[in-house]
Each structure stands twice: as structure tokens, then as C-alpha cells.
Amino acid sequence: MQKRLKIMTKKTIPACIGRSIKPAHSAAAVDRYVPTDWPRVGGNAIAKLPRDAFTKPAFEEAYEPGRRVNVYVAACGQSYSMPGVQTGLLGAARDLLAPVYKVAATECADPRDRMDALNADRYAAHRRTISGDVTDLGFDRWTLQQIRPMRQPKPGAPIELQPRVISVVLPHGLSARAFEKRLHDSLANASLNAWLVSPEGMAHCALLGRAPCDLQRFTVYRFGTGVRVSPADELYLFRPRGEDAERLLSIVEQIIFQHVTGVAPAASASWSSPSQRTLTHQPKATNPQPGAA
């Protein structure tokens, strides 16, 4: 099945969706009311830590600093040469009328280096549609977004809120990979790919006249002549400011606190083996061919 490079085309929005919620000509991805209840990031599993959780002896005496990681929120797609064309994650969000961002963590001291890697892989550009494999344009322009929760980290927490990252000094014994896996487990209820095939996601897609499977996203990783196609599981229904950003900060605090105080859930054995050979899907053509939108 031949892959095609595509520019996402703007769909006609059904009149039943309702009124505009942004000023005319707004650049916002979600500019029209939709009767969809977006999942609350983290659900009901976020612990309500007391303000002094990180200054009590139970934490202070057990915490030993380890490696630093940066939790980030990223997006892509704004085209300077084609501002009216829907590309990248911004185009996908507009097509879905949903707030969609990439949320993850990196060990890169300069998280912009991680953006360079995402751009090289064109993270999340691939779709497996009913009519064939498609590679969308605009997924080589990933940029960091400002994270703006409604509060600062709790006193004593080894966490620093910076404009575009939440910088965390992990406790000794907690690897960056295990931290990121726990982060994604905590965010799972807001995962884009999973939500699209949930009853709520399918109802939303039906309202827009879209097939959920056409909107799920993957990344094609190339290893010489070999490829691995993996779900883009770091895309979430998320807003980088306000309540969602605060819940992200709370999740980070919870992961650190639970690990240090010995109440963290058991780790999955699969976390220690990031295989680069596992194929989720083998495309028939390794060289994308241009196709009409």
C-alpha cells in the first residue's frame, strides 16, 4: 500500500455543532462549540499531596538527587509560507476541533535538541487511513510551548517551573525511562489515539463526519533499510495553561513523592527493554509518494 504525502484539507463543519467561541478569523484550533466533554488529565488518580509533603522528614531524609529531566509540551504545524494551509499537529487539532499537544520528558539539557530529533523523525506525521497510508506535512516544525499552571511547585520539591519546561531532579534510583513511563501511565486517560476509539471519541468523530481510525497518528522510524511504525502515544487532549497544566505539575510531584516514600505502583517489566526492532505495522512502500489532499 503506497504512502502519500498530504496536506490536510479543511473539512466543512456541520451546522449542528454550534456557535463560534472565538473572535472572527481566530487562529485557535478549537474555535467552535462542540458538545464534547474532554477527559480531565490524570482522571481521579492524582494524589492530593499536602503543601508540606516535600519538607517533611519522610521525604527529606529519603530523597537523594539523581538525574535531571525536563517535562515539556510541544506542538507543530504553523507554516510561514502557507499560513492558510492546515499542516502538522495544529492542522490535526483544527480538523478534530480538539486541543491536542505532545507531552513527554527528555534528558536533553537543552530540550530544543529533542525538538530537532522529533523534526528529523517527523513525529506523528503518519496515518493509516481506510484508503491507505498517508504522511501529513508540517510535522518537521516541532516547537516547545509555554507551560502555565495556576501555581508553583510545592515547597521543597526538586522541581523548577520554567517557561517551557518543568525541570525535575529525579530521585536516585528512578531512571528517566521509568519516570517517563509513569508520566504516560498517569496521562493515559487523555491519550489521543486511545480516546479516538473510545465511546466518547467515536461520538465526537461521528459529529464531525470523520472515521476515528483515520485520525490516529503514528511515527515511522527509519533504521537504514528497515523501518518501525509505532503509535504516536505521546499526543494528548491537553491545554498547556490553566487546569491541565496544573494537573501535569501535580502528576510530576506525585511520581517523585511516591517513589521516594516507597508507595509507587510496581514498575512494568517492559519498561527496561525499548526494542527498536518491534514492528507495529510494516508499510508496503518505504519512500513516500506525493498525493492529492
Summary of the structure (lengths in Angstrom):
residues: 293
radius of gyration: 19.9
end to end distance: 16.9
largest distance: 62.7
contacts: 891
relative contact order: 0.22
helix: 28%
strand: 23%
